[in-house]
Amino acid sequence: MKFFIAEGNIGSGATREQAEAVVARLREKGWDVAYGLSPNRATEIEEFGKEEHFLDRFADDFMACLDEMGM
């Protein structure tokens, strides 16, 4: 799946630099993520119908990433 992160996903007062740092960290963890505002979407045929599973796993890694980065 392709995920998108922007300042609003991190919290009020977040900067573009912080959002880009989160994107970079999630890429290191193997996620297909980019900076921006766009709906998350399945990109591979085997992902269709399993979006909720991927969203749950991504949310867990996203929150862990924010904790690791002190955000």
Secondary structure, DSSP 8 states (H G I E B T S, - for coil): -EEEE-HHHH-TT--HHHHHHHHHHHHHTT-EEEES----B--SGGGTT-HHHHHHHHHHHHHHHHHHTT-
